[in-house]
Structure formats: C-alpha cells, structure tokens
C-alpha cells in the first residue's frame, strides 16, 4: 500500500508529457482523414487513438490511466514472484504438482515475494509522469506472465496481446524478442541437463516449458508482430523508433537528464547488486536470458530501465529464495523496502526537472511560422508539439517515419561534424531549437545568418535572419 500510495501521489503531481499527447491527436486526425498509413509511418497508429481518447476525458483521466497501468505492472511483478514461490518450494521438487500446491511455503518465502514490486519500482524512479509510457510497462509485464510455462490458452493470449501491443506502440517489439530469449534459454537448459538443479527448483516434477512450446511461443510472437500496417517492416522501423540500431545512432530521444538520472545509480545498481548476490538463474536460463536482454537495452537507453526492473525483480527474488530456504526473514524487510521505494519515487520526482520550456518555445515557433517554417530540434522530442500544430519539422520524436537522409542530417548537425552547416541548409530548417549551453547554440549565435528569436533559462530558439 505504501508503494502504491507513493506512485499515485507522484503521478498525480507530475507534469504530463505533453509532446507525445499532442502528437497523438495530430496522428489520429491524419489517420481519420487519409486512412491508416502503411510502412514505418503507421507505427503507433492505434496508440494515437487510445491516447487521444483518454486525454479527451481530461487531465484527470490521463493521470488515472497512467497510475493504473503502473500499479497493474507491479501487481503482475508480484504475481510472477508468487508463482515462482509455488514452483520452487524446497525439498519437494520431485513431488507431483498437486502435492506441491498443497504444501505450505517455506519460512520467509511469503515475505520474499513482496520484495519484487519495490525493487522493480526503484528501476523506474523518475519515469512516473502521465503519458510517460506506463502502458508499455503493463504490456511487458503481461507478456512475461504469458511466457512463463506457456499453455494453450497462454499461447492464444500471447498472439492477441502481441498484435495489440505492436499496433499500439513500437515497444511491442519486446514481445517477440522476449519470446526468443525464453526459447533460447529453454534450449540451453535442456542441453545442459542439470538434473540436480532442476529437481532443486521444482523443474523435475513439473518440467520447464517444453522446448516445443517455447519455440512455438516465439514463432507466434514473431508472426503476431508482423500483423500491423507496417508488415514485415515493423521490426526494423520499431528499432529506429526505440532509438536502437545503426539508423538511430547518435540521435537521442531526450536529454540524459530526463531519462532515468536517479534510477541508474539507485534502482539499477541495487538490482545488479542483488543479482550478483543471489543470481537470476533460480529457474534456469529461460528466465535469465530475458533479464539479460533488457539489461543490455537499459544500458543502451535509460527508457528501458523500468522494463529491466519488471523482468529482473521476480528472477532476483527467486534467487534470494534459494539462499534463505528455511531461514526466517525480518518481518519489516518487505514493508521497509516498499516505504523506501515510495519515498525515493517522491523525492526523485521532486528533484528531476521536467521543464516545459522547450515545448513552449516549439509551440511559439509553430504558432508564428506554421505555414512555411521548418523547425530543427536538437532533441527530436521537442518538435512533437510543433508537428502537432501543423509545422514541418526535420525529425520528431517518432524517428521511424523519417527517411535515412533526415536522420543523417539530424545526427550530423547535433554532433557538429564537418559539413554540419551544409546539412542544416539541406534540411530546409528555418528555425533551430537547442540547449543554451550546447555547441550548436554557441555557433549559431556567432553566425550572422541566424538570430535569437526567443530564449529561456536553458534553451534558445534561433531563426534564419532575413537576407
């Protein structure tokens, strides 16, 4: 309850992420006018409808939906931890499933499973903002539940969930990636034939998900991911939209200060420390490889830190369970960690600046020059509100619909590599929005071809000077 209260309080007080919400409204109107686009431009088409529908009900609806998704994701984390507890009760691994289900949990096991939600929440310390992607957390947690010992109904649910998620947002690509990781882990577990470890963790009597069903789940998820207007182009387009792969190299979705500045030293460090102490292979590589997958993604982008926490927390708790076995844990351990996580979330939200200044400057530029202007943003996500207002932009936060030339010009200008002035000219930009202390802002301020049109404490908007 303490953790839930901290999450709800933080989401209610946080500044909404207005850029994606505004852009979703624009994409919905374009879809209604011209139909669902094909190819990379279709990414997130269904999510635009969902986000616009929720935001049309008012800011309170956005807050409630975001908080509900976050709480649902952490509830599924606890569910996975609880399911793991029933699967690896000590000294009964060879017993039939019905017998194991009737046996009481080992001392301390009941309290251990309560450690998973706050541990996962610590990996999302500064991401609790309305419109901040918490729906993807819920979808990710649900997919992991479906991939754990898949049955026929779970495979059917996986197909439907993957199709829906991939049409909602590019993060749906995580579903087939996780399914492949689980299948590969199950294959390695089968090849290793560690029967002693399998019996110890409850896998001997009940068995890990069969190799056939694991790979069937992977094939189902891969096929479902292609059931979008992008078709077979969904995966490469989603990689670009998620700022992964060579096409998105050097282009950040937002500034480092806005992506998990506190969750890296707090949540990630604590989770890794627990993982090193307890391990994440309590139930085999089929559980460890998905954790490794999102750990690598989290190192590539802080936006994936919450996904790492959701995947890793139950695996870490399962490893701790093998260590404590019949030892009794302090009764206040789980409530204490929950209270600490709730306090950390509130403090991190207060300490993390979520200024609206770049959005205000972009909105100002769109209002004055929407008809013939082209805005270049050092951080593409700043251009979302300008794009939503009807102004052309070089690259917006979605990335995927933009061609390779635009992406190359974006990274060339921001990195100030030789020829950046020519790239900026070829992009057609009539205005540039950049951080005040960046090299780009400094060089544009020294150029007679550009003039400062507006500024605030941290950002400056340049416009081309009249010839």
URLIN-V440235 format. One record per backbone hydrogen bond with DSSP energy under -0.5 kcal/mol. NH is the residue of the N-H (numbers start at 1). CO is the residue of the C=O. E is the energy in kcal/mol with one decimal. If there is no record, write none. Layout:
nh: <NH/NH>
co: <CO/CO>
e: <E/E>
This chain:
nh: <5/6/7/8/9/10/11/12/13/14/17/18/21/22/23/24/25/26/27/28/29/30/31/32/33/34/35/39/41/42/43/45/46/47/48/49/50/51/52/53/54/55/56/57/57/58/61/62/63/64/65/66/67/68/69/70/71/72/73/74/75/76/77/78/79/80/81/82/83/84/85/86/87/88/92/95/100/101/102/102/103/103/109/110/112/113/114/115/116/118/119/120/121/122/123/123/124/125/127/129/132/136/137/138/139/140/141/142/143/144/145/146/147/148/148/149/150/155/156/157/158/159/160/161/162/163/164/165/166/167/168/169/172/173/174/175/176/177/178/179/180/181/182/183/184/185/186/187/188/189/190/191/192/193/194/195/198/199/200/201/202/203/204/205/206/207/214/215/216/217/218/219/220/221/222/223/224/225/226/226/227/228/231/233/234/237/238/239/240/241/242/243/244/248/249/251/252/258/259/259/260/264/266/267/268/269/270/271/272/273/274/275/276/277/278/279/279/284/286/287/288/289/291/292/293/294/295/296/297/298/299/300/301/304/305/308/309/310/311/312/313/314/315/316/317/318/319/320/321/322/323/324/325/327/333/336/337/338/339/340/341/342/343/344/345/346/347/348/349/350/351/352/353/360/361/362/363/364/365/366/367/368/369/370/373/375/376/378/380/380/381/382/383/384/387/388/389/390/391/392/394/397/399/400/402/407/408/409/410/411/412/413/414/415/416/416/417/420/423/424/425/426/427/428/429/430/431/432/433/434/434/436/438/442/443/444/445/446/447/447/450/451/453/453/454/456/460/461/462/462/463/464/465>
co: <1/2/3/4/5/6/7/8/9/10/130/16/17/18/19/20/21/22/23/24/25/26/27/28/29/30/31/229/38/39/40/42/167/167/44/45/46/47/48/49/50/51/52/53/54/55/58/58/59/60/61/62/63/64/65/66/67/68/69/70/71/72/73/74/75/76/77/78/79/80/81/82/83/84/89/92/96/97/98/99/99/100/106/106/108/109/111/112/113/114/115/116/117/118/119/120/121/122/124/127/129/133/133/134/135/136/137/138/139/140/141/142/143/144/145/147/147/151/152/153/154/155/156/157/158/159/160/161/162/163/164/165/169/170/171/172/172/173/174/175/176/177/178/179/180/181/182/183/184/185/186/187/188/189/189/193/194/195/196/197/199/198/198/93/202/203/210/211/212/213/214/215/216/217/218/219/220/221/222/223/224/226/228/230/231/233/234/235/236/237/238/240/239/245/246/248/250/255/255/256/258/260/262/122/263/264/266/267/268/269/270/271/272/273/274/274/275/281/185/284/284/285/287/288/289/290/291/292/293/294/295/296/297/301/302/304/305/306/307/308/309/310/311/312/313/314/315/316/317/318/319/320/321/324/330/332/333/334/335/336/337/338/339/340/341/342/343/344/345/346/347/348/351/356/357/358/359/360/361/362/363/364/365/366/369/392/431/433/252/378/253/379/380/381/383/384/385/387/386/373/375/380/396/398/399/403/404/405/406/407/408/409/410/411/412/413/412/417/419/420/421/422/423/425/424/374/374/462/376/432/460/458/435/438/439/440/441/442/443/444/447/463/451/461/461/459/434/454/432/460/451/430/449>
e: <-2.6/-2.3/-2.3/-2.6/-2.5/-2.1/-2.7/-2.3/-1.4/-1.6/-2.5/-1.6/-1.1/-2.8/-2.6/-2.1/-1.5/-1.6/-2.5/-2.3/-2.0/-2.2/-2.1/-2.4/-1.9/-2.8/-2.2/-1.4/-0.7/-1.9/-1.6/-2.1/-1.6/-0.9/-2.0/-1.1/-2.2/-3.1/-2.1/-2.5/-2.2/-2.7/-1.9/-0.5/-1.3/-1.6/-0.6/-1.4/-2.3/-2.5/-2.7/-2.4/-2.7/-2.5/-2.2/-2.2/-2.7/-2.5/-2.3/-2.1/-2.0/-2.0/-1.5/-2.0/-2.1/-2.5/-2.0/-2.6/-2.7/-2.0/-1.5/-1.7/-1.0/-1.3/-1.1/-1.5/-2.4/-2.3/-0.9/-0.6/-0.7/-0.8/-2.2/-0.6/-1.9/-1.7/-0.8/-2.1/-0.8/-0.6/-1.7/-2.5/-2.5/-1.7/-0.5/-1.0/-2.0/-0.8/-1.7/-1.7/-2.0/-0.8/-0.9/-1.7/-2.1/-2.5/-2.6/-2.2/-2.4/-2.1/-1.6/-2.0/-1.9/-0.7/-0.8/-0.9/-0.6/-2.5/-2.0/-2.5/-2.5/-1.9/-2.0/-2.9/-2.5/-2.2/-2.3/-2.7/-2.6/-1.5/-1.5/-2.5/-1.8/-2.1/-2.3/-1.7/-0.6/-1.6/-2.8/-2.3/-2.4/-2.1/-2.6/-2.3/-2.7/-2.5/-2.6/-2.1/-2.4/-2.5/-2.3/-2.3/-2.2/-1.4/-0.5/-1.7/-2.2/-2.6/-2.2/-1.6/-0.9/-2.8/-1.1/-1.1/-1.0/-1.1/-2.5/-2.3/-2.0/-2.4/-1.7/-2.4/-2.6/-2.5/-2.3/-2.5/-2.6/-2.0/-0.7/-0.9/-1.6/-1.5/-1.7/-1.9/-1.7/-2.0/-3.1/-2.1/-1.6/-2.5/-2.1/-1.9/-3.2/-0.9/-1.2/-2.0/-0.6/-2.2/-0.5/-1.1/-0.6/-1.3/-1.7/-0.8/-3.1/-1.1/-2.4/-2.7/-2.7/-2.2/-2.5/-2.6/-2.6/-1.9/-3.2/-0.5/-2.4/-1.4/-0.5/-1.4/-1.4/-2.9/-0.9/-2.3/-2.5/-2.1/-1.8/-2.2/-1.9/-2.4/-1.7/-1.4/-2.3/-1.8/-1.7/-2.0/-2.3/-2.2/-1.9/-3.1/-2.3/-0.5/-0.7/-2.9/-2.5/-2.1/-1.8/-2.4/-2.3/-1.3/-0.9/-2.5/-2.0/-3.1/-1.5/-2.2/-2.3/-2.4/-2.6/-2.4/-2.6/-2.5/-2.5/-2.5/-2.3/-2.1/-2.6/-2.8/-2.2/-1.6/-2.0/-1.6/-0.6/-2.4/-2.5/-2.4/-2.4/-2.2/-2.2/-2.1/-2.2/-1.5/-2.3/-1.2/-2.6/-2.3/-2.4/-2.8/-0.6/-0.6/-0.9/-2.3/-1.7/-1.3/-2.7/-2.4/-1.5/-1.1/-2.2/-1.0/-2.3/-0.7/-1.1/-3.3/-1.7/-2.0/-2.4/-2.4/-2.3/-2.2/-2.1/-2.3/-2.2/-2.1/-0.7/-0.6/-1.6/-1.5/-2.0/-2.4/-2.1/-2.6/-1.8/-1.2/-1.0/-2.8/-1.6/-2.5/-2.9/-0.5/-2.1/-3.1/-1.7/-1.9/-2.5/-2.3/-2.0/-1.0/-0.6/-0.8/-1.3/-2.6/-0.6/-2.9/-1.4/-2.5/-2.6/-3.4/-3.1/-0.6/-2.6/-2.2/-2.6>
